Amino acid sequence: MKSSWVVKALLSVSLPLLAACSDVGYCVQCVTGHLDVMNRTRPIEAVLKDQSVPEAERAQLARVLKIRAFAVDELGLPDNDSYRIYANLGRPYVVWNVVATSEFSFAPKQWCYPIVGCVAYRGYFDEKEARAMAVQLAAEGFDVDVNGVKAYSTLKWFNDPVLNTFLNGSDSHVAALVFHELAHQVVYVPNDCSFNEAFAKTVEMEGLRRWLQANSTAAEWQRYLDREALSEEFLAMLKRTRDELTGIYAQPLSVEGKRAAKREVFARLADELRGQKSRWPNPAAVDSWLERGLNNARLASIATYHDRVPAFQSLLRSLNGDLPAFYAEVGRLAKLSAAERTARLREFGKVDVDTACAELPAGFHN
């Protein structure tokens, strides 16, 4: 148990956020849920000395510290206590996100909060609360999806911990996650998910390339690229389905006609995914993903922001791979209007202006 002064310090930051929140009940669970996570943390160095912690767990944490040092020394990412503390939550996910759309649209319902701005999901630290909200939204006629999240960033408001929810992944997966989440601490633009995620993804990929070059083999980097290619293929399949349904929803059909067409399109997508799952790292995860059911909410968050990654990569190359200079330039872009940011990025490559963000089946991350 942490000393009470730590909790008081956290509350001193959190209470002003609650005061600014229009949905106090929801924001209370956000604050108390996060405080619970933080109250479970210990410095990794202390955990490494604790013989009651399983040896395998300590070995994983020792590798995380090496990754963390690399992030500072070689990538110029923030040098703070994020990912130098650890919490075992005793559950598979840290939060559960609820996404909702109308029956014939892929525009996700928006929720707006202090600091982070408007987002297309509702996050809960308690799975039962998330599913209760999903039931409520479904009763109101929304297509709804609930998905577990293994990590999140507090954008420098707190030191983000390593969690048991993602610790068991491969070294390359853990490194990619740490680099990605630390990048959000460098630059974050409220209400521009595409920009934020493409920037963080670029840092993740460049950081992992350098990490594997220094600590692993070319084969491991190729495996990562192969997984990324499969992820993009999967997302492209979903986007094609979404585009087809968007066209159907725009037609002057009856409600029942649209529903029938919707069922047919989703059934065809499920068949296509099952037919190709043997090509993916964890085929069983595709079945699990499909078992949750297909609806608009599942496809609302297609990762079209990946289209921006090549533009960010081109910008990085134009700076001769100088990451601090890259961060500074992206910081300048972040201060522009959304239209100006998009125009500037288009000078370096294709840019999709969709602001959706995606969830992949666990099978793509091993």
C-alpha positions, 0 to 999 in steps of 0.5 A, a space after each residue: 500500500 502506498 503512503 497516503 501522501 501519494 494518494 493525496 497528491 494524485 487527488 490534488 491533480 484529479 479533483 480540478 478535473 472532476 470539477 470541470 467534468 459535466 458527467 461527474 459520476 463517470 469522471 469519478 470512476 475514471 479518477 478512482 480507477 486510475 488512483 487504484 492503478 497507481 496505488 498498486 504500483 511499485 518501482 521496478 527496481 524494488 520489485 526486482 529485489 522482491 524474492 516473492 515475485 516469480 523469477 520469470 516476472 522479474 526477468 521480464 521487468 528487467 528487460 523493460 528497464 533496458 527498453 526504458 533506458 534505450 527510449 531515453 538514450 537512443 530515441 530522446 523520449 521523456 526521461 521520467 518515471 513512466 514505465 519504471 514502475 509496475 502494477 499487477 492488476 490481477 486482470 487481463 485488461 486495465 480498462 474496457 472501452 465502449 464504442 457506439 454508432 447508430 444502426 446505419 452509420 459508422 460515425 461513432 458517438 462522441 464523449 467529451 472530457 477535460 484535457 483529452 477533448 472529445 473521443 469516440 469511446 467511453 472507458 471503464 476500469 470495471 468491466 461490469 460497468 462497461 457492459 452495463 453502459 453497452 446494454 443501455 446504449 443498445 437499448 437506445 438503438 445503438 450498435 455497440 462494441 466493448 473491447 479490453 485495453 491493455 495500456 493507456 497514456 495519461 499524457 504526462 499527468 502521471 507516471 504511466 506504469 508497466 502493467 501485467 496486462 501487457 508484460 507477457 508479450 514478446 520483447 518487441 511487442 513490449 518495446 513497441 508499446 513503451 515507445 508508442 505510449 511515450 511518444 504520446 507524452 511528446 506530442 498530443 493534439 486534443 481531438 485529432 486521433 489520426 495525427 496523434 496515432 500516426 505520429 506515435 506509430 512512426 516513433 514506435 516503428 523507428 524505435 523498434 527498428 533501432 532497438 532490434 538492430 542493437 539487441 536482436 536480429 534482422 529476422 526479428 525486425 522482418 517478423 515485425 514488418 510481416 505482422 504489420 503487413 498482415 495488420 494492414 491487410 486485415 484493416 483494409 478488409 474491414 475498410 472495404 466492408 465499411 465502404 460497401 455498407 456506407 454505400 448501402 446506407 446511403 441508398 433509398 432502401 427501406 429499414 428492413 432492406 438495409 438491415 438485410 443487406 447489412 446482415 449479408 455483408 457482415 456474414 460475407 466478411 466473417 466468412 472471408 476472415 475465417 477463410 484467411 485466419 490460418 495466415 495470421 500469427 494467432 488464428 484462434 484470436 480471430 475466432 474470438 474477435 468474431 465471436 463478439 459479433 460484427 456491427 457498425 461499432 466494430 468497424 467504426 474505428 478502422 485505422 485509416 490513420 495508418 495512411 498518415 504514417 508514410 508522411 510522418 516517416 518521410 518527414 523523419 527522413 527529411 531530417 536525416 533520422 534526427 528524432 529530437 528534430 522530428 519531435 520539434 517539427 511535429 510539435 510545430 505542426 501540432 500548433 496549427 489548425 487541423 486543415 493546416 496540419 493536413 496540408 503540411 503533411 501532404 507535402 510528405 505523402 498521402 494523408 487520410 483525413 479520417 479521425 478513426 482509431 482502431 482495435 486489432 485482434 490479439 493475434 496480431 500482437 504476439 
